[in-house]
């Protein structure tokens, strides 16, 4: 059966017989593996469409168990990303993370839109690309339904900010902020959870990143101290709750 779809190339791997397998995040089918004998170093329109960071339209032949590429045409090629090493590393990390979280052949229109918005915003951004990567990661958690609890204690449900003198604590394993009483119980049970003491500014940033459109992050940049704190928190959270660690592009963070 011949079909077509818009899609974003997430990665390529070499296969036997000179073929390549493309991990394509398609708008119609979700993430799919597509086989091709086409070399991305060529100059025709299909070769250009299978390069990294390409958003294109792809004609596919679908058999019972797999997809093969018939042809492709670029809708948008993010040249500025490939020409800047920092942008390239930021985009590589996001594509690898997205590839890890997506199930096979399950349409994810909200994530597809988020990824295209991220690439658009990153191409326009001039510096401090980690901030926009953090925004993408937080918004991805929100779409996937694994966003940390930020309004009340993740253990007992006590509303955040009820006691202005209490510390704000964030528990990785409990999945959000926790009150001091619950943190003490954790310590007594010797769970040794990953708990961070944070300030209200981090909570406000997480909420802002969750709710604001990706286009809002074309120029916003966190200072280094806040960036490092947020980065450590989100990386540990994703590693624990989604079992994603050791990405090849993780050196970017």
N, C-alpha and C positions, 0 to 999 in steps of 0.2 A: 504494500500500500504506500502511495506517495502522499506526503503531507508537508506542511510548512509551518514555521513558527518564528517569532522573534526570539532572540536569545543573547546571552552574554557568555563569552568564553571564560571559564574559571581556571582551567589548566589543560595541559596536554601531556601525554606520556607516549613514548615510543613503544610500538608493539612489534610482533614478529612479521617478517616479510616486508619490511619497509613501511608498514602502516602506522598510523597514529590513532590514539584514542583521545577524544576531546571530552572533557567534562563540561557540558553545556547547560547553563541555567536557562531553560526555555520558559517563555511566558505561558505557553499553552500546556506543557506537560510537566513542568517542574524540572528538577535536575535529571539529566539523562546522559548516558555514555554514547558517543557517536563515533563510529569508525570511519577513517578516511585514508586514502593513499596520497592525498594532496600534501605538498610541502609548503609550509608557511612562507618559505623564502621566495616563492614565485611572485610574479607581478600581476597575475590575473585577479579578478574581483573576488573569487573564492579564496585564494591564498591570503589576500588581505583580511578577509572576514574571519579567518581562524587564528589570527594573532591575538596575543594577550591584550586584555582591556578593550576588545572589540565588541560592539553592540551591533548585531546584524539581523538579517532575515535569512533563514536557512531552509532549503528544500531537502527533505529527508526521505529515505526509503525505510519504512518500518516493516520488518519481518516479525515473526512470532516472538523472538527473544532479543532482538537488537535493532539499533538504528544505524544507518549508513548515510553519509553526506553525499547528496547529489550536487548541490551548488550552494553558494552563499553570497550575500551582498551586504556591504557595510552600510549600516544606518548612521552610526556615529563611531568614529575612531578617536580615542582620547590621546592624541599625539603628545600633548603637553605633559601628560603623566609619564610617558616613556622617555621623555627627554630630560627629566629631572630626577636624579637618583633618590631624593627624599620622598618625592611623590610616588615614584615607582615602588619603593619599599612599603610605603603606607598602603597603596592599592594592593600590592601582593599579599600583605598580611590580611586585609579585609577579604580578598577573594579566597584565600586559603581557609580562613575562619568560616566563611559562608559555605564553602564546599563541604566542610566538616559537619555543619549543623543541618544541612538540607538532606531530607530523606530522598530516596530514588523515586522518580515518577509520581510526585505529589505536587500539584500546582501550588505555588506560594506567591500570589499576586502582590501582597503587601511587601514582602521581602524583595521581590523583583523591583518594585517601584523605589523602595528604599535604596537599593544598590545603585540604580541608575541616578538617583538624586545625589548619592554620595560621590559618584564619579564626576558628575557635573560640578559639584561644589569643590571637590579636590582639584580639579583642573584649573579652577579660577583662583584657588588659594595660593598665597605667596610664601608663607612660612608657618612654623609651628603646626605641622600636619598631625601631630599626635592628638591634638584637641578634637579635630574632626573625626579621627578614628575612634576616640572614646565615645563621641556622640553616636556614631554608627553602632558600636557595641551595645550601648545602653538601649538604644531604640530597637535593636535586634532582640534583646532580652524581653523587651516589652511585647513585641509582636509574638514571640514564642511562648508567652505566658509564664516566663520565669523571672520577671522583674522582682527585685528585692522589695520587701515590705518596708515602706518609708513613713507611714502615718501612725503606726502603733507597734507595740512590742510584738515581735513575731512569735513569742512563746505564750504570753498571757493575755495579749490584746489590749494592754494598758495604752491609752493614747499618748503619742509622742508630745513632749513639752508640758505634760501635766505638772511636773515638778521642775521649775526653772533652775533649781540648784543641783539637780542630778546630772551625772555625766551622760553623754550620748555615746552609746556603744553599738557597734555593728558586728553581728555574728555571721560568719560565712556559712557555717553548717545549719544554723536555724533559718537563714535566708532573709536577713534584714536587721533592722534595729532591735535591740532588746534593752529592757530596763535593768537597773543595777541589781534588783532582787533576783531576777532570773539568771543574771550573770554569776551571782554568788552561788546559786544552786548548781549551776554548771560546774563551778570550781569544786564544790563539795562532792559532786558525783565523779570528779576526776575525768571528765570527758576530754579535757584539753582542746576545746574548740578554738578555731581561729577567730579571735575577737579583736577588733580594732576600736580604740577610742578616737572618735572623730568630733568635729564641731558642726554646728548647724549649717555652716557654709557648704560643706560637702553634701549634706542632705538637699539643700536648695539647688545645688548644681545638678545633682542626679535628677531632681524633679524637672528642672528647666530643660535638661537634655532629653528627658523622656517626652516632654510635651511640645517642644519647639520644632518647627520644620527644619529639614536638613539645610535648606538654603540660608537659614539664620547663622550657620557656622562657617560661612565663607570667609569671615573676617574675625570672628570671636576667637580669642586665644587665652588659655589659662596661664597663670604664672607658674613657674617651674615647681614650686613647693606643692601647690594644689594639684598640678598635673601628676606629679609623682605619687601623691597619696591616692588620688582617684585611680590611677593606672594600676597600682598594686592591689587595690580593693577589687576592681572589676576583673583583673586577670585571675585572682584567687577564686573569685565567685564563679566565673565561667569554668575554670578548671575543676572545681568541686562539684558543681551542680550539673554540668554538661559533659564532664569527663573529657575535656579537650585540653591537651597540654602537649608541649614539645613540637609546636608547629615549626616548619622549616624557616619561615619568615619571622619567627618570634624575636629575633635579635633586634628587629625594628623597635620593639618596646623594651 
